[in-house]
Amino acid sequence: MAGAGQPWYMPALWPVGHVFEAATKKSKEEAPTPVASPILDLVGNFTSFAGALRGFLLALVCIYVLPTDTYPAFGPAATWQWSWMQPIVVRNLCAAWTICGFWDWFLYFSPLKAKLHKYKLNPLYPEWSQFQHDAFWTTSASLTAAAIEVAMCHLWATGRVEYQEDMWATPVWNAAWILGITHWRVPHFWLIHRAMHPWKTKSVPDLGKILYKHVHSLHHRSYNPTAFSGTSMHPVESTLYYSAAFICVPFGCHPAIFLACIIDCAVGAWLGHDGFQWPGSGDYFHQLHHAHFDCNYGAVHVPLDKWFGTFAGSKGAVAKIWGRSSK
């Protein structure tokens, strides 16, 4: 999983804990050999809970601290006005550029670059053109996320979609939704991601091959990913990706849970694509997907790749899955 080897609570402390660890690590310390596991262990699950809690706390800040007025879902969004949409758009763009920009600078350009090189999953560094490409499309994806949030705010504010106003009314229920955000959105990610790769079947038309060519191939241009690569997606893909937040809507969850899922999708992708082992946050499981294409379509929180036979822990394992040479 992302940031394997870190203390389980560290996602909630990003970036302070990561920067401190990077700065204080001994230069002579050897980097461990990266390993991709098909399923999360107990520590990995608690690490995921910490990351989900991070997303929820950021959602609370977005709803109750950042707005100069009431959060749009609680009234202002009842009518379509740019005045309440603009802060959402600006906030998303600022968050994307601050988080991805800082983290890519820290890992790839800061004075600690040489010290951290041994932790890089791919020893080569991306070209500057990739940073530019990925920054552009992550900006686009952040606008997509804003559009989804704007649409839901309008539906909540007009009463067309109901939500629980008091989260303390059912604390255990809400705690399960909050801590399990990454777990309940991973099957959705696996499904849309697998659908955008060749289906490798002759029984039905291979729509996945078409979707890959015209949509998902844009994301795979970042074969050596960085933080900006995380949501470097075609607008169709970013819409599908962030639509995971809709999973909680039929259950009447508070808007903070919906927004926390969007944040978890964004931050999880950005940090998980950073390309570095701990003290980075790179996900070797997904790094193998970027490198070899036909494997590891989901994440280890819900081991769908293990169950469907598409898990690979190495390049050779990809060849065994499909009975041919891997990329």
C-alpha positions in Angstrom: 0.0 0.0 0.0 1.0 3.7 -0.1 3.8 4.5 2.2 4.5 0.9 3.2 6.8 0.7 6.2 5.6 3.9 7.8 4.1 4.0 11.3 0.3 3.4 11.1 -0.6 6.9 12.3 1.7 8.7 9.9 -0.9 9.5 7.1 -2.7 11.7 9.6 0.5 13.7 10.2 1.5 14.2 6.6 3.7 16.0 5.6 5.3 16.9 8.9 6.2 13.3 9.9 7.5 12.5 6.4 9.7 15.5 6.2 11.1 15.0 9.7 11.8 11.3 8.9 13.5 12.2 5.6 15.6 14.9 7.3 16.8 12.8 10.2 17.4 9.5 8.4 21.0 8.4 8.3 22.6 8.7 4.9 24.2 5.3 5.2 20.9 3.5 5.9 20.0 1.1 3.1 16.6 1.3 1.5 14.5 -1.9 1.9 13.6 -4.0 -1.1 10.0 -2.9 -2.1 7.4 -5.7 -1.8 3.8 -5.7 -3.2 1.4 -7.7 -1.1 -2.1 -8.8 -2.4 -3.8 -8.0 0.8 -3.5 -5.6 3.8 -2.3 -6.8 7.1 -3.6 -5.4 10.4 -1.2 -2.5 10.5 -2.0 -1.7 6.9 -5.7 -1.4 7.7 -5.0 0.9 10.6 -2.8 3.0 8.3 -5.7 3.2 5.9 -8.0 4.3 8.7 -5.5 7.1 9.6 -5.5 8.3 6.0 -9.3 8.3 5.9 -9.5 10.3 9.1 -7.1 12.8 7.5 -9.6 13.2 4.6 -12.5 13.7 7.0 -10.7 16.3 9.1 -9.8 18.2 6.0 -13.4 18.0 4.9 -14.5 19.5 8.2 -12.0 22.3 7.6 -13.4 22.9 4.2 -17.0 23.0 5.4 -16.8 24.8 8.8 -13.5 26.8 8.7 -12.7 27.9 5.1 -16.0 29.4 4.0 -16.6 33.1 4.6 -20.2 32.3 4.9 -22.3 29.1 5.3 -21.2 26.0 3.3 -23.3 26.0 0.1 -25.0 22.7 0.8 -26.6 24.2 3.9 -28.6 26.9 2.0 -26.7 29.1 -0.4 -26.6 26.5 -3.2 -30.4 26.5 -3.5 -29.9 28.9 -6.5 -27.2 28.8 -9.1 -24.8 31.6 -8.3 -21.1 31.9 -9.1 -20.5 33.5 -5.7 -20.9 30.2 -3.8 -19.3 28.0 -6.5 -16.1 30.1 -6.8 -14.7 29.3 -3.4 -15.0 25.5 -4.1 -13.2 25.9 -7.4 -10.4 28.1 -5.9 -10.0 25.8 -2.9 -9.6 22.7 -5.1 -7.0 24.3 -7.4 -5.0 25.7 -4.4 -5.1 22.3 -2.7 -3.9 20.4 -5.8 -1.1 22.8 -6.5 0.0 23.2 -2.9 0.0 19.5 -2.1 1.4 18.1 -5.4 3.7 21.1 -5.9 5.2 20.9 -2.5 5.6 17.1 -2.4 7.1 16.9 -5.9 9.5 19.7 -5.1 10.5 18.0 -1.8 11.1 14.6 -3.3 12.5 15.6 -6.7 14.1 19.1 -6.4 14.8 19.9 -2.7 18.2 19.8 -1.1 17.3 16.3 0.2 16.9 14.9 -3.4 20.2 13.0 -3.4 19.6 11.6 0.0 16.2 10.3 -0.9 17.2 8.9 -4.3 17.8 5.4 -2.9 14.1 5.2 -1.8 12.8 5.9 -5.3 10.9 2.9 -6.7 12.1 3.7 -10.2 15.7 4.9 -10.1 15.2 7.2 -13.1 13.7 10.6 -12.8 10.8 11.9 -15.0 11.4 14.5 -17.7 10.3 18.1 -16.9 7.7 17.7 -19.7 6.0 15.0 -17.6 5.6 17.3 -14.7 4.0 19.9 -17.0 1.7 17.4 -18.6 0.6 15.9 -15.2 0.1 19.3 -13.6 -2.2 20.4 -16.4 -4.4 17.3 -16.2 -4.5 17.2 -12.4 -5.7 20.8 -12.6 -8.4 19.6 -15.0 -9.3 16.8 -12.6 -9.6 19.2 -9.7 -12.1 21.2 -11.6 -14.0 18.0 -12.2 -14.1 17.3 -8.5 -15.3 20.8 -7.9 -18.1 20.3 -10.4 -19.2 17.1 -8.7 -19.2 18.9 -5.3 -21.1 21.9 -6.7 -23.8 19.6 -8.2 -24.3 17.8 -4.9 -24.4 21.0 -2.9 -27.3 22.2 -5.1 -29.2 18.9 -4.6 -28.7 19.1 -0.8 -29.6 22.7 -0.6 -32.8 22.3 -2.6 -33.9 19.3 -0.6 -33.8 16.9 -3.5 -31.3 14.8 -1.7 -31.6 14.4 2.1 -28.7 14.2 4.4 -28.1 13.6 8.2 -27.7 17.0 9.8 -26.4 15.8 13.2 -23.6 13.2 12.8 -23.7 12.7 16.6 -27.1 11.1 16.3 -25.5 7.9 15.0 -21.8 8.1 16.0 -20.9 4.5 15.4 -22.5 4.4 12.0 -20.7 7.6 10.9 -17.4 6.4 12.4 -17.6 3.3 10.2 -18.3 5.4 7.1 -15.4 7.8 8.0 -12.7 5.3 8.9 -13.7 3.0 6.1 -13.7 5.6 3.3 -10.7 4.1 1.4 -12.1 0.5 1.9 -15.5 1.2 0.5 -14.3 3.2 -2.5 -11.7 0.8 -3.6 -14.1 -1.7 -5.3 -15.5 1.2 -7.3 -12.0 2.2 -8.3 -11.2 -1.4 -9.3 -14.3 -1.6 -11.4 -13.9 1.6 -13.4 -10.1 1.0 -13.7 -10.5 -2.5 -14.9 -13.2 -1.4 -17.4 -10.7 1.1 -19.0 -8.1 -1.6 -19.7 -8.5 -4.2 -22.5 -11.0 -6.9 -21.4 -9.1 -9.6 -23.2 -12.2 -11.5 -24.2 -13.8 -12.4 -27.5 -17.3 -13.2 -26.1 -18.3 -9.5 -26.1 -16.9 -6.4 -27.9 -13.7 -5.2 -26.1 -14.9 -1.8 -25.0 -12.0 -1.6 -22.5 -9.6 -1.5 -25.4 -11.5 1.5 -26.8 -11.7 3.3 -23.4 -8.0 2.7 -22.9 -7.1 4.2 -26.3 -9.3 7.3 -26.0 -9.4 7.9 -22.2 -7.2 6.0 -19.8 -4.0 6.1 -22.0 -3.6 9.7 -20.9 -3.0 8.6 -17.3 -0.5 5.9 -18.4 1.7 8.4 -20.1 3.1 8.9 -16.6 4.8 5.5 -16.5 7.2 6.9 -13.9 4.7 8.7 -11.7 5.0 11.6 -9.3 2.4 13.3 -7.1 1.1 15.4 -10.0 0.5 12.1 -11.8 -2.1 10.9 -9.3 -5.1 12.6 -10.9 -3.5 13.3 -14.3 -6.6 12.0 -16.0 -8.9 12.5 -19.0 -12.1 14.3 -17.9 -14.1 11.2 -18.5 -11.8 9.2 -16.2 -11.6 11.9 -13.5 -15.4 12.1 -13.5 -15.7 8.4 -13.0 -12.9 8.4 -10.4 -14.4 11.1 -8.2 -17.9 9.6 -8.6 -16.9 7.2 -5.8 -18.2 9.8 -3.4 -21.7 9.1 -4.6 -21.6 5.7 -2.9 -22.6 7.3 0.5 -25.3 9.6 -0.9 -28.2 7.0 -0.9 -27.5 6.4 2.8 -28.2 10.0 3.7 -24.7 10.6 5.0 -23.6 14.1 6.1 -21.9 16.2 3.3 -18.7 16.0 5.2 -18.4 12.2 4.4 -19.1 12.9 0.8 -16.4 15.6 0.7 -14.0 13.4 2.7 -14.3 10.7 0.0 -13.4 13.3 -2.7 -10.4 14.4 -0.7 -9.3 10.8 0.0 -9.5 10.1 -3.7 -7.4 13.2 -4.5 -4.8 13.1 -1.7 -4.6 9.3 -1.8 -3.8 9.4 -5.5 -1.3 12.2 -5.3 0.7 10.8 -2.4 0.4 7.2 -3.6 1.9 8.1 -7.0 4.9 10.0 -5.5 7.3 7.3 -6.6 9.2 6.9 -3.3 9.2 4.3 -0.5 8.9 5.6 3.0 9.7 8.4 3.9 7.8 8.9 0.7 4.2 7.7 0.3 4.5 5.8 -3.0 2.5 2.6 -3.6 4.6 -0.1 -5.0 1.5 -2.2 -5.8 0.3 0.5 -8.1 3.8 1.4 -9.3 3.9 -2.1 -10.8 0.6 -1.3 -12.7 2.2 1.8 -14.2 5.3 -0.1 -15.2 3.7 -3.3 -16.5 0.1 -2.2 -17.4 -1.9 -5.5 -17.1 -2.0 -6.1 -13.4 -3.0 -4.6 -10.0 -6.0 -2.6 -11.2 -7.3 -1.8 -7.7 -5.8 -1.5 -4.2 -5.0 -4.0 -1.5 -7.6 -2.7 0.9 -10.2 -5.0 -0.8 -8.1 -7.7 -2.6 -10.1 -7.9 -5.8 -6.9 -8.4 -7.8 -6.1 -11.4 -5.7 -9.6 -12.8 -6.1 -9.8 -12.2 -9.8 -6.3 -13.4 -10.5 -4.8 -10.0 -11.7 -2.4 -9.5 -8.8 1.3 -9.3 -9.6 4.1 -8.7 -7.3 6.8 -8.6 -10.0 7.2 -8.3 -13.8 7.4 -12.0 -14.2 4.1 -12.5 -12.4 2.4 -10.3 -15.1 3.5 -12.7 -17.8 2.0 -15.7 -15.8 -1.4 -13.9 -15.5 -1.8 -13.5 -19.2 0.5 -16.2 -20.5 2.7 -13.8 -22.5 5.6 -11.4 -22.0 4.8 -8.3 -19.9 5.8 -4.8 -20.9 
